[in-house]
Amino acid sequence: MLERQPSRTALGAAGYRAAHQVLEDGAVFRDPFARAMLGSAADAIIAGLSGDPGQTPIRLFMAARSRFAEDHLAAAVARGVRQAVVLGAGLDTLALRNPHTDLGLKVFEVDHPETQAWKRRRQAETGLPLPAALTFVAVDFERENLSQGLAAAGFVVDQPAVFIWLGVVPYLGRAAITATLGEIARAPGAEVVLDYSEPLENYPPDLRAEMQVVADWAATMGEPWLSHFAPVEMSRLLDAHGLSEQEDLDMEGIGVRYLGAPQAAAPKAPSPHVIWARRTG
C-alpha cells in the first residue's frame, strides 16, 4: 500500500505552528515538535508562510485554536477525564507533548490508514519517540465506523473523552459533520473542540476578498471548503447532539484572551471560530 502524505492543509497547519515558534517564540502555543514533523522541508515551508505579513492573523489563529483545545483538555483532565481523541490528526503533536501522562491520559490519533503510515515513518526517521500512552486508530471514514474503530483500539466507550477536531469541519459536507458529531456524543460527558468558518457572504467586501483568496487556494489543492456556519447555527447543531455547554471564540476573543488585546466596543466582524462544547444531561 502506498503511503499517502498528509493533505496540503495539514502540512500548512503544522507549518504555521512551526512558524509561530520562530516568529512569536511560541507566545500563544508552544509546540517544540512542529518543525521536526515537517522534516527536511521545514525551513522552506516556514519561510513560505512567513514572508507575507498578511499571513500573521491565520498563523495566530492556528496557534490559538490548538491552545484553546489543549486548555480545555487540561480542564477536563483536572475533572478526571483520561481519554483524548484527535480526529483527522495529521501532523498533530499532542501525544508527543502530553503533559498529563503521569495522570494516565491516553491519546487516540484517528486518521486515514495511509496518512498514519506516512506519519509513523516520519516519526521514526526523525527519532521522535512513540509514547506508550499513544494509540493510532486507522479509520477510513468512507468505509469504516468511528466508534467501532475506537472501541477496537481500546477506547472505553462508556467513559468520558475530549475530542479534538481541528482543521477538518470546513472541508466536510453537512451530512458527514452531523454523523461525526453523533458518534462523538455517544460518550457520556463527551467534549469536543472544533473550528469552523462563517459564510463568506457575512464578511464585508474587503475581508471577503481576503477569505476568498484562502478558499480559492484550498480548492486548487483539491480541498475545497464545503461547509460554513453562522455562530448561532453551529451552536444549535451542537445543542441538537446534547453538546449544550459551549464556549465560542472568534478572532476578537482570541486577541483578548491570548494576545492582550482590549475588548472591542464596535460590533464583531465575521471571522474564523474555534468552539468547545460538552455533553450535558
ZAMARGU-4260 file (C-alpha; in steps of 0.2 Angstrom, whole numbers, plus 5000, padded with zeros to 4 digits):
<rodrens>
0) 5000/5000/5000 | 5007/5017/4995 | 5009/5029/5010 | 4998/5044/5007 | 5006/5061/5013
5) 4995/5072/5024 | 4985/5085/5015 | 4992/5101/5010 | 4981/5110/5023 | 4988/5098/5036
10) 5006/5102/5031 | 5001/5120/5031 | 4994/5119/5049 | 5010/5111/5055 | 5020/5125/5046
15) 5010/5139/5054 | 5013/5131/5071 | 5031/5129/5067 | 5032/5147/5061 | 5024/5153/5077
20) 5038/5146/5087 | 5050/5156/5076 | 5042/5172/5074 | 5032/5174/5090 | 5043/5162/5101
25) 5028/5151/5104 | 5020/5165/5114 | 5002/5158/5111 | 5006/5140/5109 | 5022/5130/5112
30) 5025/5115/5100 | 5043/5110/5100 | 5040/5096/5088 | 5031/5105/5075 | 5046/5109/5065
35) 5053/5091/5066 | 5037/5084/5059 | 5040/5094/5043 | 5056/5086/5040 | 5069/5092/5028
40) 5057/5104/5020 | 5054/5113/5037 | 5064/5129/5033 | 5056/5131/5016 | 5038/5129/5022
45) 5041/5141/5037 | 5049/5154/5025 | 5034/5152/5013 | 5022/5155/5027 | 5032/5169/5035
50) 5036/5181/5021 | 5019/5190/5019 | 5013/5200/5034 | 4996/5196/5029 | 4999/5178/5035
55) 5000/5184/5053 | 4981/5183/5058 | 4980/5165/5051 | 4996/5160/5059 | 4990/5166/5076
60) 4973/5158/5074 | 4981/5141/5070 | 4991/5143/5086 | 4977/5149/5096 | 4965/5135/5091
65) 4977/5122/5097 | 4980/5132/5114 | 4961/5133/5116 | 4959/5115/5113 | 4973/5110/5125
70) 4967/5122/5138 | 4950/5113/5138 | 4959/5096/5138 | 4969/5101/5154 | 4952/5107/5162
75) 4944/5090/5158 | 4959/5080/5164 | 4958/5090/5181 | 4940/5084/5182 | 4945/5066/5179
80) 4944/5063/5160 | 4958/5051/5155 | 4954/5049/5136 | 4958/5062/5122 | 4954/5058/5103
85) 4962/5068/5090 | 4951/5067/5074 | 4960/5069/5057 | 4976/5070/5067 | 4988/5074/5053
90) 5004/5081/5060 | 4997/5085/5077 | 5010/5083/5091 | 4999/5082/5107 | 5004/5064/5110
95) 5022/5069/5110 | 5020/5083/5122 | 5007/5075/5133 | 5008/5084/5149 | 4996/5073/5158
100) 5005/5056/5155 | 5008/5054/5174 | 4989/5056/5177 | 4985/5042/5164 | 4979/5052/5149
105) 4978/5041/5134 | 4978/5049/5117 | 4970/5041/5102 | 4975/5048/5085 | 4962/5044/5072
110) 4967/5046/5053 | 4967/5038/5036 | 4977/5022/5037 | 4989/5028/5023 | 4992/5045/5031
115) 4996/5037/5048 | 5008/5026/5039 | 5017/5041/5032 | 5017/5050/5049 | 5024/5035/5059
120) 5038/5033/5046 | 5042/5052/5048 | 5042/5050/5067 | 5054/5035/5065 | 5065/5045/5053
125) 5067/5060/5064 | 5070/5050/5080 | 5054/5056/5088 | 5048/5045/5102 | 5032/5034/5101
130) 5024/5037/5118 | 5016/5022/5127 | 5000/5032/5130 | 4998/5035/5111 | 4986/5023/5101
135) 4985/5025/5082 | 4967/5022/5076 | 4967/5019/5057 | 4950/5023/5050 | 4944/5025/5033
140) 4929/5036/5036 | 4922/5031/5019 | 4921/5013/5024 | 4923/5012/5042 | 4914/5017/5058
145) 4922/5029/5070 | 4915/5022/5086 | 4919/5004/5081 | 4937/5009/5076 | 4940/5017/5093
150) 4932/5003/5103 | 4943/4990/5094 | 4959/5001/5098 | 4955/5001/5117 | 4944/5017/5118
155) 4932/5014/5133 | 4916/5019/5126 | 4907/5022/5142 | 4919/5034/5149 | 4921/5052/5145
160) 4933/5059/5132 | 4939/5075/5124 | 4938/5075/5105 | 4950/5087/5096 | 4943/5090/5079
165) 4953/5105/5071 | 4956/5109/5053 | 4943/5097/5047 | 4925/5103/5048 | 4926/5116/5034
170) 4931/5103/5022 | 4917/5091/5025 | 4899/5091/5019 | 4885/5094/5032 | 4880/5075/5032
175) 4897/5070/5037 | 4899/5083/5051 | 4882/5078/5058 | 4886/5060/5058 | 4903/5063/5066
180) 4895/5073/5080 | 4883/5059/5083 | 4897/5047/5085 | 4906/5059/5097 | 4891/5062/5108
185) 4889/5044/5111 | 4902/5045/5125 | 4895/5051/5142 | 4901/5068/5146 | 4909/5069/5129
190) 4918/5086/5125 | 4923/5092/5108 | 4934/5107/5101 | 4932/5111/5083 | 4935/5126/5072
195) 4923/5132/5058 | 4921/5147/5047 | 4907/5159/5044 | 4899/5160/5027 | 4909/5171/5015
200) 4894/5182/5012 | 4894/5188/5030 | 4910/5197/5028 | 4912/5215/5022 | 4919/5216/5004
205) 4937/5219/5009 | 4938/5204/5022 | 4928/5194/5010 | 4941/5196/4996 | 4955/5190/5008
210) 4945/5175/5014 | 4941/5171/4995 | 4959/5170/4992 | 4962/5157/5005 | 4946/5147/4999
215) 4952/5148/4981 | 4970/5141/4987 | 4962/5127/4996 | 4951/5122/4981 | 4966/5122/4970
220) 4974/5110/4982 | 4959/5098/4980 | 4952/5103/4997 | 4938/5115/4994 | 4928/5122/5008
225) 4911/5113/5009 | 4903/5120/5024 | 4901/5136/5033 | 4891/5140/5049 | 4885/5156/5057
230) 4889/5155/5075 | 4871/5153/5080 | 4869/5139/5068 | 4884/5130/5074 | 4878/5132/5092
235) 4861/5124/5088 | 4869/5110/5079 | 4880/5105/5094 | 4865/5108/5105 | 4855/5096/5095
240) 4868/5082/5099 | 4867/5086/5118 | 4883/5096/5117 | 4874/5111/5126 | 4888/5118/5137
245) 4898/5129/5125 | 4912/5142/5123 | 4915/5150/5106 | 4930/5161/5102 | 4931/5172/5087
250) 4946/5182/5081 | 4942/5196/5093 | 4940/5184/5108 | 4957/5176/5103 | 4965/5193/5103
255) 4958/5197/5120 | 4962/5180/5128 | 4979/5176/5121 | 4986/5192/5114 | 4982/5205/5127
260) 4970/5215/5115 | 4957/5226/5123 | 4939/5221/5121 | 4932/5230/5106 | 4917/5242/5108
265) 4912/5240/5090 | 4901/5226/5083 | 4911/5210/5080 | 4917/5206/5062 | 4914/5189/5055
270) 4930/5178/5057 | 4935/5160/5059 | 4930/5152/5076 | 4935/5139/5087 | 4922/5132/5099
275) 4921/5120/5114 | 4906/5110/5118 | 4902/5097/5132 | 4888/5085/5133 | 4876/5089/5147
280) 4862/5078/5155
</rodrens>
